[in-house]
Amino acid sequence: MEIHLRTVVVDCEDVHRAAHFYSKLLGWPITLEEPDWVLLRDPKGGTGLSFQTEEDYVRPVWPEEPGKPMKMLHLDFQVDDLPAAAAHALACGAVKSPQQFLEDQGVIVFFDTEGHPFCLFLN
């Protein structure tokens, strides 16, 4: 028996805003776009990203705080040029987290258009 992770699905308030952000960030094409669902695939293969509308979506708080909506996961992206990748993320619409814990070790935390945290880290 084989099991393969095909797609990570991310709940959002605005699937199109989120999908277009990640399409621009990663250079991946949108392969399926519906009113409440958008799918991106890496043209080189592997696991894809999709975004679905959640009517009651509440932005997570990071770093986590008791009693506040917590992230359920975050995405890590390995980069070969951290300053260039950080500038690109900002140009795509990311927001750099005001709190950083590992920036001096080559990891920068950002928020996407829906408030999900993601990290860029130097390979």
Jmol script that loads the backbone (N, CA, C; Angstrom):
load data "model"
ATOM      1  N   MET A   1       0.837  -1.181   0.000  1.00  0.00           N
ATOM      2  CA  MET A   1       0.000   0.000   0.000  1.00  0.00           C
ATOM      3  C   MET A   1       0.883   1.245   0.000  1.00  0.00           C
ATOM      4  N   GLU A   2       0.487   2.250  -0.756  1.00  0.00           N
ATOM      5  CA  GLU A   2       1.205   3.521  -0.788  1.00  0.00           C
ATOM      6  C   GLU A   2       0.236   4.648  -0.471  1.00  0.00           C
ATOM      7  N   ILE A   3       0.730   5.609   0.285  1.00  0.00           N
ATOM      8  CA  ILE A   3      -0.040   6.815   0.562  1.00  0.00           C
ATOM      9  C   ILE A   3       0.855   7.996   0.234  1.00  0.00           C
ATOM     10  N   HIS A   4       0.343   8.926  -0.547  1.00  0.00           N
ATOM     11  CA  HIS A   4       1.116  10.093  -0.951  1.00  0.00           C
ATOM     12  C   HIS A   4       0.332  11.355  -0.608  1.00  0.00           C
ATOM     13  N   LEU A   5       1.000  12.318  -0.028  1.00  0.00           N
ATOM     14  CA  LEU A   5       0.382  13.608   0.231  1.00  0.00           C
ATOM     15  C   LEU A   5       0.286  14.348  -1.096  1.00  0.00           C
ATOM     16  N   ARG A   6      -0.915  14.643  -1.549  1.00  0.00           N
ATOM     17  CA  ARG A   6      -1.112  15.260  -2.859  1.00  0.00           C
ATOM     18  C   ARG A   6      -1.316  16.765  -2.767  1.00  0.00           C
ATOM     19  N   THR A   7      -2.096  17.197  -1.752  1.00  0.00           N
ATOM     20  CA  THR A   7      -2.441  18.608  -1.661  1.00  0.00           C
ATOM     21  C   THR A   7      -2.625  19.007  -0.208  1.00  0.00           C
ATOM     22  N   VAL A   8      -2.158  20.182   0.145  1.00  0.00           N
ATOM     23  CA  VAL A   8      -2.443  20.796   1.446  1.00  0.00           C
ATOM     24  C   VAL A   8      -3.553  21.809   1.195  1.00  0.00           C
ATOM     25  N   VAL A   9      -4.642  21.699   1.950  1.00  0.00           N
ATOM     26  CA  VAL A   9      -5.797  22.580   1.786  1.00  0.00           C
ATOM     27  C   VAL A   9      -5.785  23.603   2.915  1.00  0.00           C
ATOM     28  N   VAL A  10      -5.904  24.873   2.546  1.00  0.00           N
ATOM     29  CA  VAL A  10      -5.838  25.964   3.507  1.00  0.00           C
ATOM     30  C   VAL A  10      -7.189  26.678   3.542  1.00  0.00           C
ATOM     31  N   ASP A  11      -7.787  26.769   4.733  1.00  0.00           N
ATOM     32  CA  ASP A  11      -9.038  27.511   4.892  1.00  0.00           C
ATOM     33  C   ASP A  11      -8.749  29.004   4.842  1.00  0.00           C
ATOM     34  N   CYS A  12      -9.661  29.761   4.220  1.00  0.00           N
ATOM     35  CA  CYS A  12      -9.449  31.188   4.007  1.00  0.00           C
ATOM     36  C   CYS A  12     -10.766  31.950   4.055  1.00  0.00           C
ATOM     37  N   GLU A  13     -10.624  33.235   4.225  1.00  0.00           N
ATOM     38  CA  GLU A  13     -11.761  34.127   4.050  1.00  0.00           C
ATOM     39  C   GLU A  13     -11.958  34.400   2.558  1.00  0.00           C
ATOM     40  N   ASP A  14     -10.859  34.618   1.840  1.00  0.00           N
ATOM     41  CA  ASP A  14     -10.921  34.941   0.410  1.00  0.00           C
ATOM     42  C   ASP A  14      -9.953  34.026  -0.336  1.00  0.00           C
ATOM     43  N   VAL A  15     -10.485  32.949  -0.903  1.00  0.00           N
ATOM     44  CA  VAL A  15      -9.637  31.945  -1.558  1.00  0.00           C
ATOM     45  C   VAL A  15      -8.886  32.507  -2.750  1.00  0.00           C
ATOM     46  N   HIS A  16      -9.516  33.412  -3.475  1.00  0.00           N
ATOM     47  CA  HIS A  16      -8.870  33.956  -4.670  1.00  0.00           C
ATOM     48  C   HIS A  16      -7.703  34.863  -4.296  1.00  0.00           C
ATOM     49  N   ARG A  17      -7.874  35.673  -3.272  1.00  0.00           N
ATOM     50  CA  ARG A  17      -6.777  36.532  -2.801  1.00  0.00           C
ATOM     51  C   ARG A  17      -5.610  35.663  -2.338  1.00  0.00           C
ATOM     52  N   ALA A  18      -5.912  34.634  -1.541  1.00  0.00           N
ATOM     53  CA  ALA A  18      -4.855  33.747  -1.036  1.00  0.00           C
ATOM     54  C   ALA A  18      -4.167  32.988  -2.164  1.00  0.00           C
ATOM     55  N   ALA A  19      -4.949  32.422  -3.061  1.00  0.00           N
ATOM     56  CA  ALA A  19      -4.375  31.632  -4.152  1.00  0.00           C
ATOM     57  C   ALA A  19      -3.511  32.493  -5.073  1.00  0.00           C
ATOM     58  N   HIS A  20      -3.964  33.679  -5.377  1.00  0.00           N
ATOM     59  CA  HIS A  20      -3.169  34.557  -6.254  1.00  0.00           C
ATOM     60  C   HIS A  20      -1.874  34.998  -5.560  1.00  0.00           C
ATOM     61  N   PHE A  21      -1.938  35.183  -4.233  1.00  0.00           N
ATOM     62  CA  PHE A  21      -0.720  35.499  -3.480  1.00  0.00           C
ATOM     63  C   PHE A  21       0.296  34.362  -3.618  1.00  0.00           C
ATOM     64  N   TYR A  22      -0.125  33.117  -3.330  1.00  0.00           N
ATOM     65  CA  TYR A  22       0.817  32.000  -3.389  1.00  0.00           C
ATOM     66  C   TYR A  22       1.236  31.684  -4.822  1.00  0.00           C
ATOM     67  N   SER A  23       0.359  31.889  -5.788  1.00  0.00           N
ATOM     68  CA  SER A  23       0.740  31.699  -7.186  1.00  0.00           C
ATOM     69  C   SER A  23       1.872  32.651  -7.559  1.00  0.00           C
ATOM     70  N   LYS A  24       1.742  33.887  -7.128  1.00  0.00           N
ATOM     71  CA  LYS A  24       2.790  34.879  -7.407  1.00  0.00           C
ATOM     72  C   LYS A  24       4.063  34.583  -6.619  1.00  0.00           C
ATOM     73  N   LEU A  25       3.907  34.237  -5.338  1.00  0.00           N
ATOM     74  CA  LEU A  25       5.060  33.946  -4.479  1.00  0.00           C
ATOM     75  C   LEU A  25       5.881  32.776  -5.026  1.00  0.00           C
ATOM     76  N   LEU A  26       5.192  31.697  -5.385  1.00  0.00           N
ATOM     77  CA  LEU A  26       5.876  30.466  -5.781  1.00  0.00           C
ATOM     78  C   LEU A  26       6.081  30.327  -7.289  1.00  0.00           C
ATOM     79  N   GLY A  27       5.376  31.140  -8.066  1.00  0.00           N
ATOM     80  CA  GLY A  27       5.455  30.984  -9.515  1.00  0.00           C
ATOM     81  C   GLY A  27       4.695  29.767 -10.008  1.00  0.00           C
ATOM     82  N   TRP A  28       3.705  29.314  -9.230  1.00  0.00           N
ATOM     83  CA  TRP A  28       2.913  28.148  -9.606  1.00  0.00           C
ATOM     84  C   TRP A  28       1.641  28.600 -10.300  1.00  0.00           C
ATOM     85  N   PRO A  29       1.209  27.881 -11.319  1.00  0.00           N
ATOM     86  CA  PRO A  29      -0.039  28.246 -11.983  1.00  0.00           C
ATOM     87  C   PRO A  29      -1.262  27.804 -11.179  1.00  0.00           C
ATOM     88  N   ILE A  30      -2.321  28.550 -11.338  1.00  0.00           N
ATOM     89  CA  ILE A  30      -3.615  28.122 -10.806  1.00  0.00           C
ATOM     90  C   ILE A  30      -4.153  27.102 -11.789  1.00  0.00           C
ATOM     91  N   THR A  31      -4.439  25.895 -11.300  1.00  0.00           N
ATOM     92  CA  THR A  31      -4.870  24.821 -12.198  1.00  0.00           C
ATOM     93  C   THR A  31      -6.368  24.563 -12.140  1.00  0.00           C
ATOM     94  N   LEU A  32      -7.036  25.066 -11.116  1.00  0.00           N
ATOM     95  CA  LEU A  32      -8.483  24.942 -11.000  1.00  0.00           C
ATOM     96  C   LEU A  32      -8.980  26.094 -10.151  1.00  0.00           C
ATOM     97  N   GLU A  33      -9.988  26.800 -10.644  1.00  0.00           N
ATOM     98  CA  GLU A  33     -10.501  27.944  -9.900  1.00  0.00           C
ATOM     99  C   GLU A  33     -12.025  27.901  -9.920  1.00  0.00           C
ATOM    100  N   GLU A  34     -12.603  27.766  -8.744  1.00  0.00           N
ATOM    101  CA  GLU A  34     -14.049  27.770  -8.567  1.00  0.00           C
ATOM    102  C   GLU A  34     -14.391  28.881  -7.575  1.00  0.00           C
ATOM    103  N   PRO A  35     -15.665  29.179  -7.370  1.00  0.00           N
ATOM    104  CA  PRO A  35     -16.014  30.272  -6.461  1.00  0.00           C
ATOM    105  C   PRO A  35     -15.439  30.125  -5.049  1.00  0.00           C
ATOM    106  N   ASP A  36     -15.410  28.911  -4.501  1.00  0.00           N
ATOM    107  CA  ASP A  36     -14.951  28.702  -3.124  1.00  0.00           C
ATOM    108  C   ASP A  36     -13.771  27.741  -3.013  1.00  0.00           C
ATOM    109  N   TRP A  37     -13.078  27.508  -4.110  1.00  0.00           N
ATOM    110  CA  TRP A  37     -11.977  26.541  -4.115  1.00  0.00           C
ATOM    111  C   TRP A  37     -11.002  26.910  -5.217  1.00  0.00           C
ATOM    112  N   VAL A  38      -9.718  26.970  -4.899  1.00  0.00           N
ATOM    113  CA  VAL A  38      -8.695  27.230  -5.909  1.00  0.00           C
ATOM    114  C   VAL A  38      -7.539  26.274  -5.662  1.00  0.00           C
ATOM    115  N   LEU A  39      -7.022  25.699  -6.723  1.00  0.00           N
ATOM    116  CA  LEU A  39      -5.935  24.722  -6.644  1.00  0.00           C
ATOM    117  C   LEU A  39      -4.715  25.236  -7.392  1.00  0.00           C
ATOM    118  N   LEU A  40      -3.543  25.104  -6.750  1.00  0.00           N
ATOM    119  CA  LEU A  40      -2.250  25.403  -7.369  1.00  0.00           C
ATOM    120  C   LEU A  40      -1.444  24.120  -7.425  1.00  0.00           C
ATOM    121  N   ARG A  41      -0.718  23.945  -8.506  1.00  0.00           N
ATOM    122  CA  ARG A  41       0.183  22.799  -8.629  1.00  0.00           C
ATOM    123  C   ARG A  41       1.571  23.297  -9.012  1.00  0.00           C
ATOM    124  N   ASP A  42       2.562  22.688  -8.386  1.00  0.00           N
ATOM    125  CA  ASP A  42       3.948  22.945  -8.757  1.00  0.00           C
ATOM    126  C   ASP A  42       4.160  22.356 -10.143  1.00  0.00           C
ATOM    127  N   PRO A  43       4.589  23.150 -11.110  1.00  0.00           N
ATOM    128  CA  PRO A  43       4.793  22.606 -12.456  1.00  0.00           C
ATOM    129  C   PRO A  43       5.854  21.504 -12.502  1.00  0.00           C
ATOM    130  N   LYS A  44       6.688  21.422 -11.479  1.00  0.00           N
ATOM    131  CA  LYS A  44       7.715  20.375 -11.420  1.00  0.00           C
ATOM    132  C   LYS A  44       7.202  19.111 -10.733  1.00  0.00           C
ATOM    133  N   GLY A  45       5.948  19.135 -10.265  1.00  0.00           N
ATOM    134  CA  GLY A  45       5.362  17.978  -9.589  1.00  0.00           C
ATOM    135  C   GLY A  45       5.400  18.135  -8.080  1.00  0.00           C
ATOM    136  N   GLY A  46       4.898  17.142  -7.400  1.00  0.00           N
ATOM    137  CA  GLY A  46       4.900  17.158  -5.946  1.00  0.00           C
ATOM    138  C   GLY A  46       3.576  17.623  -5.359  1.00  0.00           C
ATOM    139  N   THR A  47       3.613  17.955  -4.109  1.00  0.00           N
ATOM    140  CA  THR A  47       2.423  18.344  -3.367  1.00  0.00           C
ATOM    141  C   THR A  47       1.928  19.714  -3.808  1.00  0.00           C
ATOM    142  N   GLY A  48       0.622  19.835  -3.967  1.00  0.00           N
ATOM    143  CA  GLY A  48       0.018  21.097  -4.365  1.00  0.00           C
ATOM    144  C   GLY A  48      -0.570  21.827  -3.168  1.00  0.00           C
ATOM    145  N   LEU A  49      -1.064  23.022  -3.429  1.00  0.00           N
ATOM    146  CA  LEU A  49      -1.749  23.838  -2.423  1.00  0.00           C
ATOM    147  C   LEU A  49      -3.123  24.180  -2.958  1.00  0.00           C
ATOM    148  N   SER A  50      -4.123  24.058  -2.107  1.00  0.00           N
ATOM    149  CA  SER A  50      -5.433  24.545  -2.504  1.00  0.00           C
ATOM    150  C   SER A  50      -6.015  25.359  -1.365  1.00  0.00           C
ATOM    151  N   PHE A  51      -6.978  26.162  -1.715  1.00  0.00           N
ATOM    152  CA  PHE A  51      -7.557  27.116  -0.784  1.00  0.00           C
ATOM    153  C   PHE A  51      -9.063  26.990  -0.873  1.00  0.00           C
ATOM    154  N   GLN A  52      -9.693  26.919   0.301  1.00  0.00           N
ATOM    155  CA  GLN A  52     -11.148  26.812   0.316  1.00  0.00           C
ATOM    156  C   GLN A  52     -11.732  27.873   1.235  1.00  0.00           C
ATOM    157  N   THR A  53     -12.899  28.358   0.841  1.00  0.00           N
ATOM    158  CA  THR A  53     -13.590  29.370   1.631  1.00  0.00           C
ATOM    159  C   THR A  53     -14.151  28.734   2.900  1.00  0.00           C
ATOM    160  N   GLU A  54     -13.934  29.411   3.990  1.00  0.00           N
ATOM    161  CA  GLU A  54     -14.529  29.036   5.273  1.00  0.00           C
ATOM    162  C   GLU A  54     -15.277  30.269   5.753  1.00  0.00           C
ATOM    163  N   GLU A  55     -16.616  30.196   5.750  1.00  0.00           N
ATOM    164  CA  GLU A  55     -17.421  31.368   6.092  1.00  0.00           C
ATOM    165  C   GLU A  55     -17.104  31.937   7.466  1.00  0.00           C
ATOM    166  N   ASP A  56     -16.763  31.080   8.414  1.00  0.00           N
ATOM    167  CA  ASP A  56     -16.492  31.535   9.780  1.00  0.00           C
ATOM    168  C   ASP A  56     -15.006  31.664  10.061  1.00  0.00           C
ATOM    169  N   TYR A  57     -14.209  31.825   9.003  1.00  0.00           N
ATOM    170  CA  TYR A  57     -12.765  31.919   9.157  1.00  0.00           C
ATOM    171  C   TYR A  57     -12.378  33.097  10.053  1.00  0.00           C
ATOM    172  N   VAL A  58     -11.479  32.823  10.985  1.00  0.00           N
ATOM    173  CA  VAL A  58     -10.919  33.847  11.866  1.00  0.00           C
ATOM    174  C   VAL A  58      -9.407  33.745  11.735  1.00  0.00           C
ATOM    175  N   ARG A  59      -8.756  34.867  11.507  1.00  0.00           N
ATOM    176  CA  ARG A  59      -7.297  34.866  11.344  1.00  0.00           C
ATOM    177  C   ARG A  59      -6.620  34.328  12.607  1.00  0.00           C
ATOM    178  N   PRO A  60      -5.613  33.479  12.435  1.00  0.00           N
ATOM    179  CA  PRO A  60      -4.900  32.977  13.605  1.00  0.00           C
ATOM    180  C   PRO A  60      -4.008  34.057  14.219  1.00  0.00           C
ATOM    181  N   VAL A  61      -3.691  33.865  15.473  1.00  0.00           N
ATOM    182  CA  VAL A  61      -2.788  34.766  16.181  1.00  0.00           C
ATOM    183  C   VAL A  61      -1.448  34.045  16.319  1.00  0.00           C
ATOM    184  N   TRP A  62      -0.372  34.732  15.940  1.00  0.00           N
ATOM    185  CA  TRP A  62       0.967  34.181  16.102  1.00  0.00           C
ATOM    186  C   TRP A  62       1.878  35.292  16.571  1.00  0.00           C
ATOM    187  N   PRO A  63       2.721  35.055  17.540  1.00  0.00           N
ATOM    188  CA  PRO A  63       2.802  33.842  18.339  1.00  0.00           C
ATOM    189  C   PRO A  63       1.476  33.585  19.067  1.00  0.00           C
ATOM    190  N   GLU A  64       1.254  32.338  19.353  1.00  0.00           N
ATOM    191  CA  GLU A  64       0.013  31.918  19.962  1.00  0.00           C
ATOM    192  C   GLU A  64      -0.219  32.608  21.301  1.00  0.00           C
ATOM    193  N   GLU A  65      -1.489  32.869  21.582  1.00  0.00           N
ATOM    194  CA  GLU A  65      -1.904  33.443  22.854  1.00  0.00           C
ATOM    195  C   GLU A  65      -3.077  32.636  23.368  1.00  0.00           C
ATOM    196  N   PRO A  66      -3.106  32.312  24.668  1.00  0.00           N
ATOM    197  CA  PRO A  66      -4.233  31.553  25.212  1.00  0.00           C
ATOM    198  C   PRO A  66      -5.561  32.252  24.916  1.00  0.00           C
ATOM    199  N   GLY A  67      -6.548  31.464  24.512  1.00  0.00           N
ATOM    200  CA  GLY A  67      -7.867  31.995  24.251  1.00  0.00           C
ATOM    201  C   GLY A  67      -8.052  32.652  22.897  1.00  0.00           C
ATOM    202  N   LYS A  68      -6.999  32.733  22.081  1.00  0.00           N
ATOM    203  CA  LYS A  68      -7.074  33.348  20.749  1.00  0.00           C
ATOM    204  C   LYS A  68      -6.997  32.239  19.689  1.00  0.00           C
ATOM    205  N   PRO A  69      -7.506  32.514  18.483  1.00  0.00           N
ATOM    206  CA  PRO A  69      -7.440  31.496  17.425  1.00  0.00           C
ATOM    207  C   PRO A  69      -5.985  31.138  17.115  1.00  0.00           C
ATOM    208  N   MET A  70      -5.692  29.846  17.147  1.00  0.00           N
ATOM    209  CA  MET A  70      -4.319  29.383  16.923  1.00  0.00           C
ATOM    210  C   MET A  70      -4.161  28.860  15.504  1.00  0.00           C
ATOM    211  N   LYS A  71      -2.951  28.991  14.996  1.00  0.00           N
ATOM    212  CA  LYS A  71      -2.659  28.383  13.693  1.00  0.00           C
ATOM    213  C   LYS A  71      -2.737  26.867  13.843  1.00  0.00           C
ATOM    214  N   MET A  72      -3.157  26.237  12.788  1.00  0.00           N
ATOM    215  CA  MET A  72      -3.221  24.776  12.795  1.00  0.00           C
ATOM    216  C   MET A  72      -1.989  24.186  12.115  1.00  0.00           C
ATOM    217  N   LEU A  73      -1.356  24.981  11.277  1.00  0.00           N
ATOM    218  CA  LEU A  73      -0.123  24.578  10.611  1.00  0.00           C
ATOM    219  C   LEU A  73       0.486  25.831  10.022  1.00  0.00           C
ATOM    220  N   HIS A  74       1.706  25.709   9.567  1.00  0.00           N
ATOM    221  CA  HIS A  74       2.313  26.792   8.807  1.00  0.00           C
ATOM    222  C   HIS A  74       3.193  26.171   7.737  1.00  0.00           C
ATOM    223  N   LEU A  75       3.486  26.948   6.713  1.00  0.00           N
ATOM    224  CA  LEU A  75       4.299  26.468   5.604  1.00  0.00           C
ATOM    225  C   LEU A  75       5.709  27.008   5.745  1.00  0.00           C
ATOM    226  N   ASP A  76       6.690  26.157   5.470  1.00  0.00           N
ATOM    227  CA  ASP A  76       8.101  26.535   5.451  1.00  0.00           C
ATOM    228  C   ASP A  76       8.596  26.458   4.010  1.00  0.00           C
ATOM    229  N   PHE A  77       9.236  27.520   3.562  1.00  0.00           N
ATOM    230  CA  PHE A  77       9.791  27.561   2.215  1.00  0.00           C
ATOM    231  C   PHE A  77      11.299  27.753   2.305  1.00  0.00           C
ATOM    232  N   GLN A  78      12.028  26.803   1.741  1.00  0.00           N
ATOM    233  CA  GLN A  78      13.484  26.877   1.712  1.00  0.00           C
ATOM    234  C   GLN A  78      13.899  27.766   0.549  1.00  0.00           C
ATOM    235  N   VAL A  79      14.814  28.692   0.798  1.00  0.00           N
ATOM    236  CA  VAL A  79      15.261  29.638  -0.227  1.00  0.00           C
ATOM    237  C   VAL A  79      16.782  29.653  -0.280  1.00  0.00           C
ATOM    238  N   ASP A  80      17.328  30.077  -1.414  1.00  0.00           N
ATOM    239  CA  ASP A  80      18.785  30.141  -1.526  1.00  0.00           C
ATOM    240  C   ASP A  80      19.320  31.561  -1.329  1.00  0.00           C
ATOM    241  N   ASP A  81      18.414  32.553  -1.315  1.00  0.00           N
ATOM    242  CA  ASP A  81      18.810  33.946  -1.100  1.00  0.00           C
ATOM    243  C   ASP A  81      17.731  34.576  -0.227  1.00  0.00           C
ATOM    244  N   LEU A  82      17.974  34.592   1.073  1.00  0.00           N
ATOM    245  CA  LEU A  82      16.954  35.040   2.024  1.00  0.00           C
ATOM    246  C   LEU A  82      16.558  36.499   1.825  1.00  0.00           C
ATOM    247  N   PRO A  83      17.487  37.441   1.677  1.00  0.00           N
ATOM    248  CA  PRO A  83      17.068  38.831   1.462  1.00  0.00           C
ATOM    249  C   PRO A  83      16.228  39.008   0.196  1.00  0.00           C
ATOM    250  N   ALA A  84      16.614  38.351  -0.886  1.00  0.00           N
ATOM    251  CA  ALA A  84      15.854  38.462  -2.134  1.00  0.00           C
ATOM    252  C   ALA A  84      14.473  37.816  -1.989  1.00  0.00           C
ATOM    253  N   ALA A  85      14.408  36.653  -1.344  1.00  0.00           N
ATOM    254  CA  ALA A  85      13.123  35.972  -1.151  1.00  0.00           C
ATOM    255  C   ALA A  85      12.220  36.786  -0.230  1.00  0.00           C
ATOM    256  N   ALA A  86      12.793  37.408   0.797  1.00  0.00           N
ATOM    257  CA  ALA A  86      12.011  38.247   1.702  1.00  0.00           C
ATOM    258  C   ALA A  86      11.447  39.448   0.954  1.00  0.00           C
ATOM    259  N   ALA A  87      12.250  40.082   0.120  1.00  0.00           N
ATOM    260  CA  ALA A  87      11.785  41.225  -0.667  1.00  0.00           C
ATOM    261  C   ALA A  87      10.683  40.788  -1.635  1.00  0.00           C
ATOM    262  N   HIS A  88      10.839  39.622  -2.224  1.00  0.00           N
ATOM    263  CA  HIS A  88       9.830  39.088  -3.146  1.00  0.00           C
ATOM    264  C   HIS A  88       8.519  38.827  -2.401  1.00  0.00           C
ATOM    265  N   ALA A  89       8.608  38.210  -1.229  1.00  0.00           N
ATOM    266  CA  ALA A  89       7.404  37.927  -0.434  1.00  0.00           C
ATOM    267  C   ALA A  89       6.659  39.226  -0.107  1.00  0.00           C
ATOM    268  N   LEU A  90       7.395  40.235   0.294  1.00  0.00           N
ATOM    269  CA  LEU A  90       6.774  41.530   0.610  1.00  0.00           C
ATOM    270  C   LEU A  90       6.127  42.138  -0.633  1.00  0.00           C
ATOM    271  N   ALA A  91       6.799  42.037  -1.783  1.00  0.00           N
ATOM    272  CA  ALA A  91       6.252  42.570  -3.029  1.00  0.00           C
ATOM    273  C   ALA A  91       4.982  41.820  -3.453  1.00  0.00           C
ATOM    274  N   CYS A  92       4.861  40.558  -3.051  1.00  0.00           N
ATOM    275  CA  CYS A  92       3.668  39.760  -3.363  1.00  0.00           C
ATOM    276  C   CYS A  92       2.503  40.082  -2.435  1.00  0.00           C
ATOM    277  N   GLY A  93       2.776  40.782  -1.345  1.00  0.00           N
ATOM    278  CA  GLY A  93       1.705  41.140  -0.415  1.00  0.00           C
ATOM    279  C   GLY A  93       1.845  40.547   0.975  1.00  0.00           C
ATOM    280  N   ALA A  94       2.939  39.834   1.238  1.00  0.00           N
ATOM    281  CA  ALA A  94       3.164  39.298   2.579  1.00  0.00           C
ATOM    282  C   ALA A  94       3.460  40.437   3.550  1.00  0.00           C
ATOM    283  N   VAL A  95       3.258  40.153   4.821  1.00  0.00           N
ATOM    284  CA  VAL A  95       3.594  41.089   5.884  1.00  0.00           C
ATOM    285  C   VAL A  95       4.600  40.385   6.787  1.00  0.00           C
ATOM    286  N   LYS A  96       5.710  41.037   7.053  1.00  0.00           N
ATOM    287  CA  LYS A  96       6.713  40.456   7.940  1.00  0.00           C
ATOM    288  C   LYS A  96       6.200  40.542   9.378  1.00  0.00           C
ATOM    289  N   SER A  97       6.292  39.442  10.096  1.00  0.00           N
ATOM    290  CA  SER A  97       5.852  39.438  11.491  1.00  0.00           C
ATOM    291  C   SER A  97       6.713  40.393  12.300  1.00  0.00           C
ATOM    292  N   PRO A  98       6.083  41.192  13.172  1.00  0.00           N
ATOM    293  CA  PRO A  98       6.885  42.072  14.011  1.00  0.00           C
ATOM    294  C   PRO A  98       7.720  41.301  15.029  1.00  0.00           C
ATOM    295  N   GLN A  99       7.329  40.049  15.290  1.00  0.00           N
ATOM    296  CA  GLN A  99       8.102  39.226  16.218  1.00  0.00           C
ATOM    297  C   GLN A  99       8.862  38.170  15.429  1.00  0.00           C
ATOM    298  N   GLN A 100      10.160  38.155  15.614  1.00  0.00           N
ATOM    299  CA  GLN A 100      11.035  37.186  14.968  1.00  0.00           C
ATOM    300  C   GLN A 100      11.856  36.511  16.058  1.00  0.00           C
ATOM    301  N   PHE A 101      12.027  35.195  15.922  1.00  0.00           N
ATOM    302  CA  PHE A 101      12.777  34.461  16.929  1.00  0.00           C
ATOM    303  C   PHE A 101      14.049  33.827  16.383  1.00  0.00           C
ATOM    304  N   LEU A 102      14.109  33.646  15.070  1.00  0.00           N
ATOM    305  CA  LEU A 102      15.258  32.944  14.477  1.00  0.00           C
ATOM    306  C   LEU A 102      15.851  33.676  13.277  1.00  0.00           C
ATOM    307  N   GLU A 103      15.549  34.954  13.142  1.00  0.00           N
ATOM    308  CA  GLU A 103      16.035  35.681  11.965  1.00  0.00           C
ATOM    309  C   GLU A 103      17.559  35.661  11.899  1.00  0.00           C
ATOM    310  N   ASP A 104      18.210  35.735  13.036  1.00  0.00           N
ATOM    311  CA  ASP A 104      19.678  35.694  13.056  1.00  0.00           C
ATOM    312  C   ASP A 104      20.222  34.319  12.672  1.00  0.00           C
ATOM    313  N   GLN A 105      19.311  33.320  12.586  1.00  0.00           N
ATOM    314  CA  GLN A 105      19.707  31.974  12.182  1.00  0.00           C
ATOM    315  C   GLN A 105      19.169  31.629  10.790  1.00  0.00           C
ATOM    316  N   GLY A 106      18.690  32.648  10.068  1.00  0.00           N
ATOM    317  CA  GLY A 106      18.268  32.428   8.691  1.00  0.00           C
ATOM    318  C   GLY A 106      16.819  32.027   8.507  1.00  0.00           C
ATOM    319  N   VAL A 107      15.939  32.390   9.454  1.00  0.00           N
ATOM    320  CA  VAL A 107      14.511  32.087   9.334  1.00  0.00           C
ATOM    321  C   VAL A 107      13.731  33.377   9.568  1.00  0.00           C
ATOM    322  N   ILE A 108      12.847  33.714   8.610  1.00  0.00           N
ATOM    323  CA  ILE A 108      12.005  34.905   8.758  1.00  0.00           C
ATOM    324  C   ILE A 108      10.546  34.483   8.659  1.00  0.00           C
ATOM    325  N   VAL A 109       9.735  34.968   9.591  1.00  0.00           N
ATOM    326  CA  VAL A 109       8.299  34.663   9.622  1.00  0.00           C
ATOM    327  C   VAL A 109       7.527  35.805   8.967  1.00  0.00           C
ATOM    328  N   PHE A 110       6.600  35.429   8.100  1.00  0.00           N
ATOM    329  CA  PHE A 110       5.703  36.356   7.415  1.00  0.00           C
ATOM    330  C   PHE A 110       4.267  35.894   7.621  1.00  0.00           C
ATOM    331  N   PHE A 111       3.326  36.774   7.261  1.00  0.00           N
ATOM    332  CA  PHE A 111       1.917  36.417   7.212  1.00  0.00           C
ATOM    333  C   PHE A 111       1.441  36.575   5.775  1.00  0.00           C
ATOM    334  N   ASP A 112       0.630  35.611   5.310  1.00  0.00           N
ATOM    335  CA  ASP A 112       0.054  35.734   3.979  1.00  0.00           C
ATOM    336  C   ASP A 112      -1.156  36.662   4.020  1.00  0.00           C
ATOM    337  N   THR A 113      -1.869  36.771   2.946  1.00  0.00           N
ATOM    338  CA  THR A 113      -2.996  37.697   2.848  1.00  0.00           C
ATOM    339  C   THR A 113      -4.146  37.341   3.775  1.00  0.00           C
ATOM    340  N   GLU A 114      -4.191  36.106   4.255  1.00  0.00           N
ATOM    341  CA  GLU A 114      -5.259  35.659   5.148  1.00  0.00           C
ATOM    342  C   GLU A 114      -4.806  35.584   6.598  1.00  0.00           C
ATOM    343  N   GLY A 115      -3.558  36.005   6.853  1.00  0.00           N
ATOM    344  CA  GLY A 115      -3.033  35.994   8.213  1.00  0.00           C
ATOM    345  C   GLY A 115      -2.342  34.707   8.630  1.00  0.00           C
ATOM    346  N   HIS A 116      -2.221  33.739   7.704  1.00  0.00           N
ATOM    347  CA  HIS A 116      -1.508  32.496   8.030  1.00  0.00           C
ATOM    348  C   HIS A 116      -0.010  32.781   8.096  1.00  0.00           C
ATOM    349  N   PRO A 117       0.660  32.338   9.149  1.00  0.00           N
ATOM    350  CA  PRO A 117       2.109  32.506   9.179  1.00  0.00           C
ATOM    351  C   PRO A 117       2.798  31.525   8.230  1.00  0.00           C
ATOM    352  N   PHE A 118       3.897  31.966   7.646  1.00  0.00           N
ATOM    353  CA  PHE A 118       4.765  31.080   6.887  1.00  0.00           C
ATOM    354  C   PHE A 118       6.190  31.551   7.085  1.00  0.00           C
ATOM    355  N   CYS A 119       7.123  30.632   6.881  1.00  0.00           N
ATOM    356  CA  CYS A 119       8.538  30.950   7.112  1.00  0.00           C
ATOM    357  C   CYS A 119       9.331  30.793   5.826  1.00  0.00           C
ATOM    358  N   LEU A 120      10.261  31.704   5.640  1.00  0.00           N
ATOM    359  CA  LEU A 120      11.297  31.553   4.627  1.00  0.00           C
ATOM    360  C   LEU A 120      12.565  31.203   5.390  1.00  0.00           C
ATOM    361  N   PHE A 121      13.245  30.162   4.950  1.00  0.00           N
ATOM    362  CA  PHE A 121      14.496  29.829   5.630  1.00  0.00           C
ATOM    363  C   PHE A 121      15.582  29.521   4.615  1.00  0.00           C
ATOM    364  N   LEU A 122      16.779  29.892   4.999  1.00  0.00           N
ATOM    365  CA  LEU A 122      17.951  29.722   4.151  1.00  0.00           C
ATOM    366  C   LEU A 122      18.360  28.262   4.132  1.00  0.00           C
ATOM    367  N   ASN A 123      18.614  27.739   2.898  1.00  0.00           N
ATOM    368  CA  ASN A 123      19.017  26.335   2.829  1.00  0.00           C
ATOM    369  C   ASN A 123      20.465  26.140   3.185  1.00  0.00           C
TER     370      ASN A 123
END
end "model"
wireframe off; spacefill off
backbone 0.3
color backbone group
